[in-house]
């Protein structure tokens, strides 16, 4: 028969563990994590659409420069021959600058980064939905794997160093596995803390790349698109007919798309939202309400950009 004091110690230990683990609930983080995941999905969609819009607009600019006689087209040197491995066109402007045609999507690398961040956010969501410690551990490591892939992509783009992200192991010993529900909550919180802490500097580095790349993507065709608008204005003044008016509208719509849909602010908000989520989980003097506010601001910006680009797509499709 076990001594009374042994039973008392066991009950006290169980009570202490229950209080400790019970206090570490992830229930409150369901909404911010879900909102962050939904916003990153919208951001990926917006970025993909922006990439298409910018590429199509710039392709049209290059084409018009050739048709109008402001540039000429030729095959790329040493290409398009019998033993060639590539066959591409080169458009050369009067000042000697050259462009491959069709042009490469300027935001291709950004779309890859955003897809990886979106996958990471989906892993966080799945982590909170897991109902066993083993499933939680799997999802945490899936999230950390996404962070590792993102870090390597960011490093390859010159935006940071690709430090190795270690795997996650379930915390606390197997001795409290019998407090199943509370133990799973404890593992979830530990995993969420670990994953967001590892991702924080990587997502911050990625946001810096997004800002630089999106600025470049919008700057490259700006001068050409401005010239296209100017020519359309002159043409309409010379002949105020419906066809010339439609051309003027189409040219301004394309240029305006670049001016209002570039995403630097969106991705800075994304980084700020993730910072807030990670810091609130680490209890770094950041309130839960502040974290929610930043995530909601990011989500609103993402939805706004998606709507703008969807509307633009509809306009340009109806006005080829």
N, C-alpha and C positions, 0 to 999 in steps of 0.2 A: 504494500500500500504506500502511495506517494505521500510525503509529508504535506501538511496543509500549506506551509510557506511556499512549496514548489508550485502548487496549484495557483496560489495567489500571484506568484511572480509571472506565471504563464498568462493569467488573465490580465495582469497589468501590462505585460508586453503587448498582448493582442490589442488592448484598448489604446495603448500609445501608438501602435502602428496604424490602427484604424483611424485615429484622429489625424495622424500625420498624412496618411494616404488620402483620407477623405477630404482634407483641406486642399489637396492638389487636384482639383477637378478641372477637366477640360471642357465642361458643358458650356461655360461662358464664351469659349473661343470658337464655338461652332459657327456663329454668324460671321465674325471677322475673317475666319479662314475660308469659309464658303464664298463670302463676298470678294475676297482677294483672288480666289481661284476663278470666279466668274469674270472679274475685271481683267485678269491676265488673258483669259480666253478672248474677250472682246478686243484687247490690245493686239493680240496676235492677228485677229481677223482684220482689224484696222490697218495694221502694218502690211499685211499681205495685199490688201486692196490698194494701199498707197503705193506699194512697189509696182503694181500693175499700172496704176494711173501715171506715175512718173515715167515709167519705161515707155508706155504708149505715147505720152505727150512728147517725150524727147525723140522718139522714133519719127513722129510726124514732123517735128521741127527739122530733123536731118533730111528727111525726104523732100520737104518743101524747099530746102536750101539747094538741093540738086535740081529739082524741077524748075526752079526760078533762075537757075544759072549762077547762083552765088557760090556754088561748090560743084565739084565733079566727082564721079564715082569710078572706081577701078577695082580690079581684083587685088588682094593683098600680095605683096612680093613673095615669090617662090611658092605660091599656093594655087590651087585649082589646075594643077598640071597632072599628068598621068600618074606620076609616082608621089604626088603630094599626100599629106596626111590631113590637111585642112583645106577648106575652100571658103573664103570669106571675102566680103566686099569692104572696101575702104572709101570713106567719104572724106575728101580733102577740101578744106575751105581756102579762100583766097589768101589768107595769112599763113597758110602752110600747115595749120593744125589738122590732125587726122583723127577719124573716129571709125571704129569697127561698126558695120551695119549688118543686121539689127544690133543695137547697143545692148550690152549686158545689163540685166536688172541692177540698178545701183544699190538697192537695199537687200540684196540676196543674203549677205552675211548677217544683217540685222534680223531678217526673218528667221534664220536658223537660231540665233540667240534667243529670240522671243519664243520660239517653239520649245526650247529647252526650259525656259523659265515657266512657261505654261505647264509643261509636264511636271516640273517640280511642285508647282502649286496644286496640281491634281493629286500628287502623292501626299501632300499635307492633308488634303480633304479626305483621301482614302484612309489615312492614318487615323483620323478622328472617327471614321466610320467602322474601323476594325473592332471586333468583339472578343479577341483573345490576345494575350501577350505575344504569342508567336506571330500572329498576323500584324500586330503593331510593329514588332521588330522588323518584319519584312518590308512594311511600308516606309518605315524610317530609313532603312538602308536603301530603298528605292529612291527616296528623296535625296539622300546623300549621294547616291550614284548620279542623279540628275545634276546636283551641285558640282560634282567632279567633272562631268562632261561640259557643263557650262564654264567652269574655271579654265579648262583646257582650250575651249573655243575662244574665250576672252583673251587668254594668254597668246594664242596664235595670232590674234588680231592686234596684239600690242597693248592690251588694256589691263594687264596685271600678271601676277605669277600664278602658275598652276600648282599650288601646294596640294599634296595628297590628302584627301579627306578620309579619315579612318572610319571603319564600320562601327555600327552601334550595337551594343549588347544590352539585353534587358537588365535594368538595375535591381539591386537588392537580391538577396539569396532566394533559393527555391523554398526556403522555410515558410514564406508567407504566401505561397501560391494558393493555399486553401482559402485565403480571403480574396476570392477570384475577382469580383467586380471592382473592388477598391484597388487591387493590385494592378489590374489592367489600366485603370485611370492613372495610376502613378507612372506606369510605363509610357502611356500616351503623353503625359505632360513632359516627362524626361526626354522622350523622343522629339516632341515638338520644340522644346528648348534647344536641343542639340542640332536639329536640322536647320532651324531659323538662324541660329548663331553662326553655323558654318556657311550658310548662304548669304548672310548680310553683306560682307565685304565683296563677294563675287557679284551680287546683283548691283551693288553700288558701282563697281567697275564697269559692268555691262551698261548701266544707265549712262555713264560718261561716253561710252562708244556710240550709243544710240544718238545722243545729242550731237556729237561730231558728225556722224554719218548722215543723219537726217538733214543737218544744215548743208552739208556738201551736196546731198541729193537734190535739195531744192535750189541751191545756187547754180549748179551746172547748167540747167536749161533756162534760167531766168532771163538772161539777156536775149536769147533766141526767141523765147515766148513773148517778151516785151516787143521785140521787133515785129513779130507776127501780128500782134495786136495793133501796132502802129500802122502796118501796111493795110490791115483790114479797115481801120478808121479812114485812111486815105481813099481806099477803094469805095467805101460807102459814100464819102463826100463827093466823089466823082460820079457815082451812079446810085441814087437812093432807092434801090429796089429791094424786094423781099429776099432774093438770093444773097446779095451783099450784106444785108442786115443779119441774115442767119450766119454768115461767115464771121461777122463781127462778134456776134453772141458766142459762137463756138470758141473763138480764139480767146475771148475774155474769160469764159468758163474754165478753159484749160489752165490759163495762167493763174486765175484766182484759186484754183484747186491747190496749186503749189504753195501759194501764199498763206492760205488758211488751214491747210491740212498737214503741215509738217509737224512731227510728233515730239520735239524736244521736251516740251512741258509735260506731255503725257508720261514720258519715261522718267522724268525727274519726280513726278508724283508717285509713280510706281515704286521707285527706290525709297522715297520718304514713307510710303505706306508700309513697305516691308520692314524698314528700319523700326517703325513704330510697333509693328507686330512682334518683332524679335525682342525689342527693348522691354515691352510690357511683359513678355514671358519671362525675361530675366529680372524683372522688377527694378529697372534702372531709372527710377524717379520719373516714369512716364505713365500717366493714368490710362486706364482701359478706354475711357471716353475719348482721349486724344488719339489713341490708336484707331478706334472706330472712325473718327472724323477724317483721319488721313486716308484710310482705306476707302471711305465713301467718296472723298474728293477724287481719288484715283479712278474709282469705278465710274463716276460721273464724266470725267474727262475721256475715258475709254469709250463709253457709250456715245458721247458727243462726236468723237472722231469717226466712229463706225457709221453713225447716221449721216454725217457730212459726205463720207465717201460713197455710201450707198446711194444717196441722192444724186451725187455727181455721176455715178455710174449710169443711173437711169437717164439723166439728161444727155450724156454723151452717146448713149445707145440709141436714143430717140433722134439724135441730130448727128448722124455719121458724116 
